[in-house]
């Protein structure tokens, strides 16, 4: 599992440390958006999206809308179905 953000590396490190994330946060420049994470309603800011990537590196599922309360269960169910 990885997270991604447009925040600077030092801010991502501090955020991950503060909340004890068990995964790394990647940092991307707002103008270089390999995951198409820019929020179209607020350009320059990220949307909350997720990708489920298979062991063979294929994107199996894209979650364009993420509800923080239900998303973990949804992803775990999709992983179990692989």
JOTANOR-V404959 format. One record per pair of residues at least 12 apart in sequence whose ideal C-beta (glycine too) atoms are under 10 Angstrom apart, sorted by the first residue. I is the first residue (numbers start at 1). GAP is how many residues later the second one is. If there is no record, write none. Layout:
# JOTANOR-V404959
I,GAP ; I,GAP
This chain:
# JOTANOR-V404959
1,20 ; 1,21 ; 1,22 ; 1,23 ; 1,49 ; 1,52 ; 1,74 ; 2,21 ; 2,22 ; 2,23 ; 2,24 ; 2,49 ; 2,51 ; 3,12 ; 3,13 ; 3,18 ; 3,20 ; 3,21 ; 3,22 ; 3,23 ; 3,24 ; 3,47 ; 4,20 ; 4,21 ; 4,22 ; 4,23 ; 4,24 ; 4,29 ; 4,30 ; 4,31 ; 4,33 ; 4,42 ; 4,45 ; 4,46 ; 4,47 ; 5,20 ; 5,21 ; 5,22 ; 5,23 ; 5,32 ; 5,41 ; 6,21 ; 6,22 ; 6,23 ; 6,24 ; 6,25 ; 6,26 ; 6,27 ; 6,31 ; 6,32 ; 6,38 ; 6,39 ; 6,40 ; 7,18 ; 7,20 ; 7,21 ; 7,39 ; 8,19 ; 9,16 ; 9,17 ; 9,18 ; 10,17 ; 11,14 ; 11,16 ; 12,12 ; 12,13 ; 12,14 ; 12,15 ; 13,12 ; 13,14 ; 28,18 ; 30,13 ; 30,14 ; 30,15 ; 30,16 ; 31,13 ; 33,13 ; 35,12 ; 35,14 ; 35,15 ; 35,16 ; 35,24 ; 35,27 ; 36,13 ; 36,15 ; 36,26 ; 36,28 ; 37,12 ; 37,14 ; 47,17 ; 47,18 ; 47,19 ; 48,15 ; 48,16 ; 48,17 ; 48,18 ; 48,19 ; 48,20 ; 48,23 ; 49,13 ; 49,14 ; 49,15 ; 49,16 ; 49,17 ; 50,12 ; 50,13 ; 50,14 ; 50,15 ; 50,16 ; 50,21 ; 50,22 ; 50,24 ; 50,25 ; 51,12 ; 51,24 ; 52,22 ; 52,23 ; 52,26 ; 52,27 ; 52,30 ; 54,25 ; 54,28 ; 55,27 ; 60,18 ; 60,19 ; 60,21 ; 60,22 ; 61,13 ; 61,14 ; 61,17 ; 61,18 ; 61,20 ; 61,21 ; 63,12 ; 63,15
